[in-house]
Amino acid sequence: MRPPTGPTATAARVAAAVIAVGAGALALTACSPAAEETAVSAPPTAPAGEPASTERLPATDCEQTPESGKVDTTGYALRYSTGTMRISVRTKGGSATCLGFTKTGSADPQVPPDTVLFTFRGSRGEGALLEFPSVNLSRGVLPWPRGKVTTPHSTFTSTVGVSHGGDYFTSQRCTVRLARVTPAGAAGTVECPDALATTANPFDPSDDVSHEDPADRPSPPDSASLRGVFELAR
């Protein structure tokens, strides 16, 4: 049976990763299967003394297309310790803002039993995530075709979320186009025409409970369009 999906389930997984910094860091240094599972479910945030920060970038940085290469659909040995996501957030009636986030969390993106999750963090509770079923790497074929290499720009639907300026936008109907996937690195683009605002912000769980008078809080935008590029490396 597949685990629960949706914004709340995703928020719970990522929030656990954000909170369990110490546990995740210890798990990354262990070699046992149990430790590996802990590292995946509770990846650490940026190391102490090196806080992640949100970059404000030129709009063109979020519209770039990564260099194409092989798309390895084995699903094995995909461990990426560094990377970035540059993603544009455009609310309805507003202008686009191009944001840059730094990869955080476990080098192993696998979340048992069958999910791939990449998280990218900025400052002040901002960040972005990319989540999709592991089977998407094999174009829906089980078992994974070990060693098979496909042409670039494999396309599928995924979940993308972005936290920016106190608002969290997410959609389960985002399009991911893989430019390259190898043990050395991965890159691709994401596009979400209509990401809805939600109160479950996995990058700032304290936002879920407000102690402010609702009348004093500005109404958040209902939705936003998201578009960007991610690049990962070992």
LINCOR-V97875 format. One record per residue. N is the residue number from 1. RES is the residue in three letters. PHI is phi in degrees with one decimal (999 if undefined). OMEGA is omega in whole degrees, 0 to 359 (none if undefined). Layout:
# LINCOR-V97875
<<N:RES:PHI:OMEGA> <N:RES:PHI:OMEGA>>
This chain:
# LINCOR-V97875
<<1:MET:999:180> <2:ARG:-72.7:177> <3:PRO:-68.6:179> <4:PRO:-58.8:179> <5:THR:-120.5:178> <6:GLY:109.1:184> <7:PRO:-55.7:183> <8:THR:-66.4:179> <9:ALA:-65.2:178> <10:THR:-63.5:179> <11:ALA:-59.3:180> <12:ALA:-64.1:180> <13:ARG:-65.2:183> <14:VAL:-74.1:178> <15:ALA:-61.8:177> <16:ALA:-61.3:179> <17:ALA:-65.8:182> <18:VAL:-70.5:184> <19:ILE:-75.1:188> <20:ALA:-86.1:183> <21:VAL:-66.5:183> <22:GLY:-64.3:180> <23:ALA:-61.7:180> <24:GLY:-65.5:182> <25:ALA:-64.8:178> <26:LEU:-65.7:183> <27:ALA:-65.0:181> <28:LEU:-67.5:181> <29:THR:-92.4:181> <30:ALA:-92.0:183> <31:CYS:-118.5:184> <32:SER:-76.2:177> <33:PRO:-56.6:180> <34:ALA:-62.5:180> <35:ALA:-66.7:179> <36:GLU:-61.3:181> <37:GLU:-65.7:178> <38:THR:-63.4:181> <39:ALA:-64.5:181> <40:VAL:-72.1:186> <41:SER:-79.7:181> <42:ALA:-137.3:180> <43:PRO:-68.7:183> <44:PRO:-78.7:173> <45:THR:-88.6:181> <46:ALA:-58.8:181> <47:PRO:-58.2:179> <48:ALA:-58.4:180> <49:GLY:87.2:179> <50:GLU:-129.7:183> <51:PRO:-63.4:176> <52:ALA:-70.4:178> <53:SER:-132.6:178> <54:THR:-84.3:178> <55:GLU:-97.4:170> <56:ARG:-97.2:190> <57:LEU:-118.0:173> <58:PRO:-61.6:183> <59:ALA:-55.7:182> <60:THR:-65.6:180> <61:ASP:-66.1:180> <62:CYS:-91.6:182> <63:GLU:-111.5:182> <64:GLN:-71.4:175> <65:THR:-109.5:182> <66:PRO:-63.8:177> <67:GLU:-62.1:182> <68:SER:-79.2:178> <69:GLY:-165.5:179> <70:LYS:-71.3:173> <71:VAL:-113.2:183> <72:ASP:-82.9:185> <73:THR:-98.9:181> <74:THR:-66.7:184> <75:GLY:81.1:180> <76:TYR:-105.9:174> <77:ALA:58.7:177> <78:LEU:-93.4:180> <79:ARG:-125.3:183> <80:TYR:-122.9:184> <81:SER:-94.6:181> <82:THR:-131.0:177> <83:GLY:159.5:180> <84:THR:-143.7:167> <85:MET:-129.1:174> <86:ARG:-111.3:188> <87:ILE:-138.7:181> <88:SER:-95.6:178> <89:VAL:-116.1:179> <90:ARG:-125.4:177> <91:THR:-79.6:180> <92:LYS:-62.2:181> <93:GLY:81.3:181> <94:GLY:-115.3:179> <95:SER:-92.1:181> <96:ALA:-80.2:175> <97:THR:-121.9:180> <98:CYS:-92.3:185> <99:LEU:-116.1:177> <100:GLY:-119.1:180> <101:PHE:-123.3:182> <102:THR:-104.3:181> <103:LYS:-62.6:175> <104:THR:-132.8:177> <105:GLY:91.5:183> <106:SER:-64.3:175> <107:ALA:-65.8:178> <108:ASP:-87.1:184> <109:PRO:-81.1:184> <110:GLN:-72.5:174> <111:VAL:-114.3:182> <112:PRO:-56.4:4> <113:PRO:-91.7:191> <114:ASP:-153.5:183> <115:THR:-126.7:172> <116:VAL:-107.8:183> <117:LEU:-134.5:173> <118:PHE:-114.4:177> <119:THR:-120.2:181> <120:PHE:-134.6:186> <121:ARG:-119.7:173> <122:GLY:-126.0:180> <123:SER:-99.6:174> <124:ARG:56.0:177> <125:GLY:71.1:178> <126:GLU:-100.0:179> <127:GLY:170.4:180> <128:ALA:-146.1:177> <129:LEU:-139.7:176> <130:LEU:-132.9:185> <131:GLU:-138.5:177> <132:PHE:-158.6:177> <133:PRO:-63.1:181> <134:SER:-57.3:184> <135:VAL:-63.8:178> <136:ASN:-62.4:179> <137:LEU:-68.2:178> <138:SER:-109.7:179> <139:ARG:56.8:175> <140:GLY:77.6:181> <141:VAL:-103.4:175> <142:LEU:-121.0:354> <143:PRO:-71.0:180> <144:TRP:-56.6:179> <145:PRO:-74.1:186> <146:ARG:-54.9:176> <147:GLY:83.7:183> <148:LYS:-74.2:177> <149:VAL:-122.2:182> <150:THR:-108.6:176> <151:THR:-73.4:182> <152:PRO:-63.4:174> <153:HIS:66.2:169> <154:SER:-61.2:188> <155:THR:-121.1:176> <156:PHE:-158.8:181> <157:THR:-96.0:182> <158:SER:-146.8:173> <159:THR:-100.3:176> <160:VAL:-129.2:176> <161:GLY:-137.1:179> <162:VAL:-137.2:174> <163:SER:-105.8:183> <164:HIS:-153.0:175> <165:GLY:60.4:180> <166:GLY:87.0:178> <167:ASP:-114.4:178> <168:TYR:-120.6:180> <169:PHE:-113.5:181> <170:THR:-149.1:177> <171:SER:-149.9:175> <172:GLN:-94.4:183> <173:ARG:-119.5:179> <174:CYS:-86.9:179> <175:THR:-98.2:175> <176:VAL:-109.1:174> <177:ARG:-119.5:181> <178:LEU:-82.7:176> <179:ALA:-89.3:177> <180:ARG:-159.7:175> <181:VAL:-146.0:176> <182:THR:-142.2:175> <183:PRO:-58.3:181> <184:ALA:-81.1:182> <185:GLY:176.9:180> <186:ALA:-148.0:179> <187:ALA:-158.9:178> <188:GLY:-179.0:179> <189:THR:-123.9:176> <190:VAL:-130.2:179> <191:GLU:-149.7:180> <192:CYS:-129.8:181> <193:PRO:-63.2:186> <194:ASP:-147.6:177> <195:ALA:-98.5:185> <196:LEU:-86.1:176> <197:ALA:-76.6:179> <198:THR:-141.1:180> <199:THR:-80.9:181> <200:ALA:-84.9:181> <201:ASN:-94.4:183> <202:PRO:-68.5:181> <203:PHE:-90.7:178> <204:ASP:-149.4:185> <205:PRO:-56.6:181> <206:SER:-64.9:178> <207:ASP:-68.1:183> <208:ASP:-68.6:181> <209:VAL:-122.0:183> <210:SER:-102.9:176> <211:HIS:-106.3:179> <212:GLU:-92.9:173> <213:ASP:-69.3:181> <214:PRO:-52.9:181> <215:ALA:-69.6:182> <216:ASP:-90.3:184> <217:ARG:-100.4:177> <218:PRO:-68.4:179> <219:SER:-70.8:180> <220:PRO:-73.2:175> <221:PRO:-60.9:181> <222:ASP:-70.2:184> <223:SER:-159.2:178> <224:ALA:-154.1:172> <225:SER:-96.8:183> <226:LEU:-121.5:178> <227:ARG:-154.0:181> <228:GLY:-171.4:184> <229:VAL:-138.6:177> <230:PHE:-124.3:178> <231:GLU:-139.4:184> <232:LEU:-128.9:179> <233:ALA:-147.0:181> <234:ARG:-65.3:none>>
